[in-house]
């Protein structure tokens, strides 16, 4: 929870909209499902998200942490670094008492 609100970190929710609607999301997280992250990072794409244009540490999470490896590899290949995994995903966040929106 220490990273929440830290000015040098961006949380990225890798779940699809169904998962996000079901359990909520971490406050201020950027929604970018695993299937769309390449398009959200690429500034030449119409669906680009400017949150990915920052010199910050990106903290990825999903339902349980399983989507991290591919998303991290793609993100680092596209110049986003460092990239961290939220171990245990949103489930672990909730279990630890993390707030959701």
Secondary structure, DSSP 8 states (H G I E B T S, - for coil): -TTTT-TTEEEEE-S-HHHHHHH--BTT-EE--TTTHHHHH-TTSTT--GGGGSSSEEEEE-SSSTTHHHHHHHHHHTT---EEE-TTHHHHHHHTT--B-
